[in-house]
């Protein structure tokens, strides 16, 4: 084999590698678009079902107010409570004192 044939073969191999990469990216893009379309449909369906349930409640109970609250998850409390007692005692009706000076 001469150098021209070797150069031609390397160009063909590089072109094939580029074509395979382009094909892989195309397939990945198609799958991604299909997934996003499905997610958009599911989200739309969830929004429609929420609106339908609110309308249903308003139809059967017109005086019933439906709040626009939606649960967003549980979160930790930001602050705590500190309670201190100074010279605590309890006087009973008999006149005795309990816990005097605690």
Buried (B, 14 or more C-beta within 10 A) or exposed (E): EEEEEEEEEEEEEEEEEEEEEEEEEEEEEEEEEEEEEEEEEEEEEEEEEEEEEEEEEEEEEEEEEEEEEEEEEEEEEEEEEEEEEEEEEEEEEEEEEEEEEE
